[in-house]
């Protein structure tokens, strides 16, 4: 899937997560990417990110981007957003989370924009 803009890449990721499509989600990441699965848990590499996304998708999330801003320079982009996610926890209770992401994407002529660093927790990782 070719993504012409960083916003398109993240919108495709949100759609894949909401649809429970882990294969489409992982295709939007670079092979050596890193993902902050939790503020205290950073995983790297396709297999580890796939496992973290699979766990997240198992909670049947409904993810919404509330606002976003992109700063681009020389084929690299900083994507920041406010988001909201509703999901079902292990006990069957509905849980709502909110956050501010700070993601880094890189442009590849063949594939478009791909996620290099996915940090949905923003500065919250400083407390982890």
ZIJO-V313837 format. One record per residue. N is the residue number from 1. PHI is phi in degrees with one decimal (* if undefined). Layout:
BEGIN
n phi
N PHI
N PHI
END
This chain:
BEGIN
n phi
1 *
2 -89.2
3 -114.8
4 -77.3
5 -138.8
6 -58.6
7 -59.2
8 -65.7
9 -61.2
10 -67.8
11 -61.7
12 -66.8
13 -64.6
14 -59.3
15 -61.1
16 -62.8
17 -63.4
18 -62.9
19 -89.5
20 71.2
21 -102.4
22 -64.8
23 -67.3
24 -67.2
25 -61.7
26 -66.7
27 -67.5
28 -89.8
29 -102.6
30 -69.9
31 -56.7
32 -98.2
33 -65.7
34 -123.6
35 -137.9
36 -85.3
37 -64.0
38 -142.6
39 -56.7
40 -106.0
41 -131.9
42 -104.3
43 -117.7
44 -131.6
45 90.3
46 -56.0
47 -64.1
48 -67.5
49 -67.5
50 -57.5
51 -64.7
52 -66.2
53 -65.5
54 -61.5
55 -63.3
56 -63.2
57 -66.1
58 -64.7
59 -87.7
60 50.0
61 -72.8
62 -123.3
63 -100.3
64 -132.7
65 -87.3
66 -87.6
67 -161.1
68 -151.2
69 -142.8
70 -122.4
71 -119.7
72 -112.6
73 -157.3
74 51.7
75 79.5
76 -125.8
77 -133.7
78 -101.4
79 -110.2
80 -123.5
81 -151.1
82 -100.9
83 -136.7
84 -136.4
85 -135.8
86 -111.1
87 -148.6
88 -110.6
89 -81.4
90 -60.7
91 -88.5
92 91.7
93 -83.5
94 -77.0
95 -126.8
96 -116.3
97 -121.6
98 -129.4
99 -164.8
100 -125.1
101 -87.7
102 -141.3
103 -117.9
104 -118.1
105 -121.3
106 -129.9
107 -88.6
108 -125.0
109 -53.2
110 -78.2
111 -113.6
112 85.2
113 -82.6
114 -128.8
115 -80.1
116 -101.4
117 -130.9
118 -115.8
119 -122.3
120 -69.6
121 -97.3
122 54.3
123 -73.4
124 -61.1
125 -67.9
126 -67.8
127 -90.2
128 -85.0
END
